[in-house]
Amino acid sequence: MVVGLLTLELFLPESGSLKAKRMIIKSIKDRIRREFNVSIAEISFNDLWQRAQLGVSVVSNDRKFANSVLNKIIDKISYNGAISIINYNIELL
């Protein structure tokens, strides 16, 4: 069994309030969950308007598949013009 973990640090320049940030993050989480069948949650920077940190996990029996899914999530989020990825980290356990 392989567990893939992705940590994403995001910059949300269009967010002007915590309410706007929550709407953007909820949209991202719902879309990623639906498209990739992974677990995703906001894990840090809860009180900052324009920053967010998301944690994503995937379980598989193949390291290449888990890595591929996590890389596709990075690509999907980076194509969103309203969001910039500051940093990310992938771990396969």
N, CA, C and O atoms as a DFTB+ gen file, in Angstrom:
372 C
 N C O
     1  1       0.843      -1.177       0.000
     2  2       0.000       0.000       0.000
     3  2       0.888       1.239       0.000
     4  3       1.883       1.301       0.723
     5  1       0.526       2.214      -0.806
     6  2       1.250       3.480      -0.917
     7  2       0.291       4.609      -0.546
     8  3      -0.840       4.667      -1.028
     9  1       0.762       5.497       0.310
    10  2       0.005       6.693       0.660
    11  2       0.769       7.884       0.102
    12  3       1.938       8.095       0.423
    13  1       0.094       8.654      -0.733
    14  2       0.694       9.860      -1.288
    15  2       0.157      11.077      -0.574
    16  3      -1.053      11.223      -0.400
    17  1       1.065      11.958      -0.158
    18  2       0.691      13.183       0.544
    19  2       1.196      14.387      -0.238
    20  3       2.357      14.439      -0.643
    21  1       0.318      15.337      -0.440
    22  2       0.660      16.576      -1.126
    23  2       0.299      17.736      -0.217
    24  3      -0.821      17.822       0.285
    25  1       1.254      18.624      -0.011
    26  2       1.002      19.850       0.740
    27  2       1.191      21.015      -0.224
    28  3       2.242      21.148      -0.850
    29  1       0.164      21.859      -0.340
    30  2       0.191      22.999      -1.249
    31  2       0.050      24.291      -0.457
    32  3      -0.845      24.413       0.379
    33  1       0.917      25.244      -0.712
    34  2       0.765      26.573      -0.134
    35  2       0.309      27.487      -1.262
    36  3       0.982      27.601      -2.286
    37  1      -0.842      28.144      -1.071
    38  2      -1.461      28.923      -2.133
    39  2      -1.525      30.402      -1.787
    40  3      -1.632      30.775      -0.619
    41  1      -1.459      31.241      -2.819
    42  2      -1.679      32.677      -2.699
    43  2      -2.944      32.995      -3.478
    44  3      -3.066      32.630      -4.648
    45  1      -3.887      33.676      -2.830
    46  2      -5.177      34.002      -3.422
    47  2      -5.287      35.527      -3.552
    48  3      -5.862      36.166      -2.671
    49  1      -4.756      36.124      -4.619
    50  2      -4.702      37.587      -4.718
    51  2      -6.064      38.265      -4.804
    52  3      -6.192      39.428      -4.423
    53  1      -7.074      37.573      -5.291
    54  2      -8.394      38.182      -5.466
    55  2      -9.265      38.095      -4.216
    56  3     -10.375      38.627      -4.198
    57  1      -8.779      37.438      -3.186
    58  2      -9.546      37.287      -1.959
    59  2      -9.410      38.547      -1.109
    60  3      -8.303      38.946      -0.748
    61  1     -10.547      39.169      -0.793
    62  2     -10.534      40.391       0.004
    63  2     -11.074      40.210       1.408
    64  3     -11.113      41.159       2.191
    65  1     -11.490      38.992       1.728
    66  2     -12.027      38.721       3.057
    67  2     -11.937      37.226       3.324
    68  3     -11.683      36.432       2.418
    69  1     -12.147      36.860       4.573
    70  2     -12.150      35.430       4.905
    71  2     -13.313      34.715       4.233
    72  3     -13.195      33.547       3.861
    73  1     -14.433      35.409       4.076
    74  2     -15.593      34.804       3.411
    75  2     -15.271      34.498       1.942
    76  3     -15.617      33.429       1.438
    77  1     -14.614      35.432       1.264
    78  2     -14.231      35.212      -0.131
    79  2     -13.224      34.063      -0.228
    80  3     -13.304      33.229      -1.129
    81  1     -12.274      34.031       0.713
    82  2     -11.289      32.955       0.719
    83  2     -11.968      31.602       0.900
    84  3     -11.647      30.648       0.191
    85  1     -12.899      31.512       1.840
    86  2     -13.604      30.236       2.078
    87  2     -14.343      29.767       0.833
    88  3     -14.367      28.572       0.539
    89  1     -14.949      30.705       0.096
    90  2     -15.668      30.323      -1.131
    91  2     -14.706      29.773      -2.180
    92  3     -15.009      28.782      -2.844
    93  1     -13.544      30.417      -2.331
    94  2     -12.549      29.963      -3.306
    95  2     -12.015      28.586      -2.908
    96  3     -11.939      27.681      -3.740
    97  1     -11.649      28.432      -1.642
    98  2     -11.085      27.166      -1.164
    99  2     -12.112      26.041      -1.265
   100  3     -11.775      24.927      -1.666
   101  1     -13.365      26.328      -0.903
   102  2     -14.412      25.303      -0.994
   103  2     -14.589      24.844      -2.438
   104  3     -14.761      23.653      -2.697
   105  1     -14.547      25.777      -3.365
   106  2     -14.674      25.441      -4.783
   107  2     -13.525      24.538      -5.235
   108  3     -13.744      23.546      -5.930
   109  1     -12.309      24.886      -4.839
   110  2     -11.134      24.077      -5.197
   111  2     -11.261      22.679      -4.610
   112  3     -11.070      21.685      -5.311
   113  1     -11.586      22.605      -3.316
   114  2     -11.670      21.303      -2.651
   115  2     -12.742      20.420      -3.280
   116  3     -12.510      19.234      -3.512
   117  1     -13.901      20.984      -3.553
   118  2     -14.981      20.194      -4.156
   119  2     -14.597      19.676      -5.537
   120  3     -14.865      18.520      -5.866
   121  1     -13.969      20.529      -6.343
   122  2     -13.584      20.127      -7.696
   123  2     -12.509      19.044      -7.673
   124  3     -12.596      18.072      -8.423
   125  1     -11.496      19.203      -6.820
   126  2     -10.408      18.223      -6.731
   127  2     -10.933      16.890      -6.197
   128  3     -10.573      15.831      -6.711
   129  1     -11.781      16.942      -5.168
   130  2     -12.370      15.719      -4.605
   131  2     -13.161      14.951      -5.665
   132  3     -13.035      13.734      -5.801
   133  1     -13.978      15.694      -6.409
   134  2     -14.841      15.069      -7.412
   135  2     -14.032      14.492      -8.574
   136  3     -14.313      13.390      -9.044
   137  1     -13.044      15.229      -9.028
   138  2     -12.305      14.811     -10.220
   139  2     -11.276      13.717      -9.955
   140  3     -11.060      12.853     -10.804
   141  1     -10.629      13.746      -8.767
   142  2      -9.521      12.835      -8.518
   143  2      -9.801      11.801      -7.430
   144  3      -8.973      10.916      -7.213
   145  1     -10.925      11.881      -6.746
   146  2     -11.293      10.938      -5.687
   147  2     -10.198      10.834      -4.618
   148  3      -9.714       9.746      -4.308
   149  1      -9.821      11.991      -4.063
   150  2      -8.791      12.080      -3.033
   151  2      -9.393      12.778      -1.810
   152  3     -10.491      13.331      -1.872
   153  1      -8.658      12.741      -0.707
   154  2      -9.035      13.503       0.482
   155  2      -8.270      14.816       0.447
   156  3      -7.076      14.839       0.146
   157  1      -8.968      15.919       0.757
   158  2      -8.339      17.236       0.718
   159  2      -8.926      18.089       1.830
   160  3     -10.125      18.037       2.104
   161  1      -8.058      18.884       2.474
   162  2      -8.501      19.753       3.563
   163  2      -7.580      20.961       3.655
   164  3      -6.415      20.902       3.262
   165  1      -8.122      22.059       4.182
   166  2      -7.303      23.227       4.492
   167  2      -6.618      22.955       5.821
   168  3      -7.283      22.638       6.807
   169  1      -5.304      23.074       5.858
   170  2      -4.576      22.666       7.059
   171  2      -3.833      23.796       7.761
   172  3      -3.327      23.600       8.866
   173  1      -3.756      24.973       7.146
   174  2      -3.032      26.057       7.799
   175  2      -3.447      27.397       7.199
   176  3      -4.147      27.452       6.188
   177  1      -3.000      28.476       7.842
   178  2      -3.285      29.852       7.429
   179  2      -4.786      30.139       7.429
   180  3      -5.278      30.852       6.554
   181  1      -5.503      29.602       8.382
   182  2      -6.957      29.747       8.431
   183  2      -7.413      31.186       8.626
   184  3      -8.510      31.538       8.192
   185  1      -6.608      32.025       9.261
   186  2      -7.018      33.394       9.552
   187  2      -6.465      34.428       8.580
   188  3      -6.691      35.624       8.761
   189  1      -5.750      33.990       7.561
   190  2      -5.201      34.920       6.574
   191  2      -6.083      34.953       5.332
   192  3      -6.535      33.910       4.860
   193  1      -6.326      36.141       4.808
   194  2      -7.235      36.305       3.671
   195  2      -6.690      35.742       2.371
   196  3      -7.430      35.143       1.590
   197  1      -5.410      35.931       2.138
   198  2      -4.883      35.631       0.812
   199  2      -3.914      34.455       0.772
   200  3      -3.254      34.235      -0.243
   201  1      -3.819      33.705       1.852
   202  2      -2.961      32.519       1.862
   203  2      -3.744      31.336       2.386
   204  3      -4.621      31.465       3.240
   205  1      -3.402      30.183       1.851
   206  2      -4.028      28.938       2.298
   207  2      -3.024      27.812       2.129
   208  3      -2.164      27.847       1.249
   209  1      -3.151      26.824       2.981
   210  2      -2.350      25.617       2.828
   211  2      -3.313      24.441       2.802
   212  3      -4.129      24.268       3.708
   213  1      -3.206      23.640       1.755
   214  2      -4.075      22.482       1.585
   215  2      -3.259      21.209       1.713
   216  3      -2.103      21.151       1.295
   217  1      -3.871      20.197       2.294
   218  2      -3.279      18.878       2.368
   219  2      -4.127      17.918       1.552
   220  3      -5.352      17.908       1.675
   221  1      -3.485      17.117       0.724
   222  2      -4.177      16.162      -0.143
   223  2      -3.561      14.789       0.096
   224  3      -2.342      14.657       0.205
   225  1      -4.416      13.765       0.176
   226  2      -3.885      12.408       0.317
   227  2      -4.582      11.469      -0.650
   228  3      -5.764      11.617      -0.960
   229  1      -3.806      10.495      -1.117
   230  2      -4.319       9.466      -2.009
   231  2      -3.711       8.132      -1.581
   232  3      -2.544       8.066      -1.193
   233  1      -4.504       7.084      -1.656
   234  2      -4.033       5.739      -1.315
   235  2      -4.118       4.886      -2.572
   236  3      -5.118       4.905      -3.290
   237  1      -3.041       4.131      -2.824
   238  2      -2.977       3.307      -4.026
   239  2      -2.087       2.103      -3.753
   240  3      -1.435       2.017      -2.713
   241  1      -2.072       1.184      -4.696
   242  2      -1.150       0.058      -4.599
   243  2       0.051       0.240      -5.539
   244  3       0.890      -0.652      -5.668
   245  1       0.119       1.416      -6.199
   246  2       1.169       1.698      -7.168
   247  2       1.753       3.092      -6.925
   248  3       1.023       4.083      -6.936
   249  1       3.071       3.168      -6.706
   250  2       3.736       4.451      -6.445
   251  2       3.596       5.413      -7.628
   252  3       3.364       6.606      -7.434
   253  1       3.734       4.900      -8.835
   254  2       3.644       5.752     -10.018
   255  2       2.259       6.375     -10.140
   256  3       2.126       7.551     -10.480
   257  1       1.224       5.577      -9.860
   258  2      -0.138       6.095      -9.943
   259  2      -0.366       7.196      -8.911
   260  3      -0.909       8.248      -9.245
   261  1       0.039       6.970      -7.671
   262  2      -0.143       7.972      -6.607
   263  2       0.597       9.259      -6.962
   264  3       0.049      10.351      -6.815
   265  1       1.826       9.137      -7.423
   266  2       2.607      10.309      -7.815
   267  2       1.955      11.035      -8.985
   268  3       1.918      12.265      -9.012
   269  1       1.446      10.283      -9.942
   270  2       0.792      10.860     -11.107
   271  2      -0.452      11.655     -10.711
   272  3      -0.669      12.760     -11.208
   273  1      -1.259      11.098      -9.826
   274  2      -2.476      11.786      -9.373
   275  2      -2.111      13.103      -8.696
   276  3      -2.723      14.134      -8.974
   277  1      -1.126      13.075      -7.816
   278  2      -0.741      14.288      -7.095
   279  2      -0.169      15.346      -8.041
   280  3      -0.421      16.537      -7.861
   281  1       0.593      14.921      -9.039
   282  2       1.114      15.876     -10.025
   283  2       0.001      16.468     -10.885
   284  3       0.064      17.642     -11.251
   285  1      -1.009      15.677     -11.210
   286  2      -2.152      16.189     -11.976
   287  2      -2.933      17.219     -11.164
   288  3      -3.455      18.184     -11.722
   289  1      -3.012      17.018      -9.860
   290  2      -3.696      17.991      -8.990
   291  2      -2.931      19.312      -8.991
   292  3      -3.537      20.381      -9.065
   293  1      -1.612      19.242      -8.909
   294  2      -0.796      20.461      -8.961
   295  2      -1.045      21.194     -10.281
   296  3      -1.242      22.409     -10.291
   297  1      -1.037      20.456     -11.387
   298  2      -1.283      21.064     -12.699
   299  2      -2.667      21.693     -12.763
   300  3      -2.820      22.802     -13.275
   301  1      -3.671      21.002     -12.251
   302  2      -5.044      21.497     -12.287
   303  2      -5.173      22.807     -11.516
   304  3      -5.803      23.751     -11.992
   305  1      -4.580      22.864     -10.331
   306  2      -4.677      24.074      -9.516
   307  2      -3.855      25.204     -10.123
   308  3      -4.269      26.362     -10.063
   309  1      -2.707      24.896     -10.701
   310  2      -1.857      25.947     -11.259
   311  2      -2.465      26.589     -12.505
   312  3      -2.097      27.712     -12.849
   313  1      -3.385      25.906     -13.191
   314  2      -4.044      26.487     -14.358
   315  2      -5.118      27.486     -13.977
   316  3      -5.586      28.237     -14.832
   317  1      -5.517      27.513     -12.723
   318  2      -6.516      28.459     -12.245
   319  2      -5.843      29.825     -12.108
   320  3      -4.901      29.975     -11.330
   321  1      -6.317      30.814     -12.853
   322  2      -5.688      32.128     -12.855
   323  2      -5.847      32.906     -11.563
   324  3      -5.063      33.817     -11.299
   325  1      -6.841      32.574     -10.752
   326  2      -7.094      33.299      -9.508
   327  2      -6.223      32.800      -8.359
   328  3      -6.287      33.341      -7.256
   329  1      -5.415      31.778      -8.604
   330  2      -4.628      31.150      -7.543
   331  2      -3.194      30.975      -8.015
   332  3      -2.945      30.607      -9.163
   333  1      -2.252      31.243      -7.114
   334  2      -0.840      30.985      -7.394
   335  2      -0.318      29.982      -6.377
   336  3      -0.586      30.102      -5.182
   337  1       0.418      29.004      -6.850
   338  2       1.043      28.043      -5.946
   339  2       2.381      28.629      -5.510
   340  3       3.259      28.872      -6.338
   341  1       2.530      28.855      -4.205
   342  2       3.773      29.377      -3.653
   343  2       4.782      28.251      -3.494
   344  3       5.955      28.384      -3.845
   345  1       4.295      27.139      -2.955
   346  2       5.182      26.008      -2.655
   347  2       4.349      24.738      -2.611
   348  3       3.155      24.780      -2.314
   349  1       4.978      23.613      -2.907
   350  2       4.310      22.328      -2.751
   351  2       5.333      21.263      -2.388
   352  3       6.528      21.400      -2.651
   353  1       4.828      20.202      -1.776
   354  2       5.692      19.094      -1.374
   355  2       4.920      17.784      -1.550
   356  3       3.773      17.670      -1.119
   357  1       5.553      16.806      -2.180
   358  2       4.953      15.491      -2.370
   359  2       5.760      14.481      -1.583
   360  3       6.989      14.460      -1.649
   361  1       5.050      13.639      -0.831
   362  2       5.677      12.540      -0.095
   363  2       4.932      11.265      -0.433
   364  3       3.702      11.252      -0.484
   365  1       5.669      10.201      -0.662
   366  2       5.074       8.884      -0.872
   367  2       5.541       7.980       0.256
   368  3       6.741       7.780       0.445
   369  1       4.603       7.443       0.994
   370  2       4.918       6.593       2.139
   371  2       4.572       5.144       1.844
   372  3       4.769       4.277       2.695
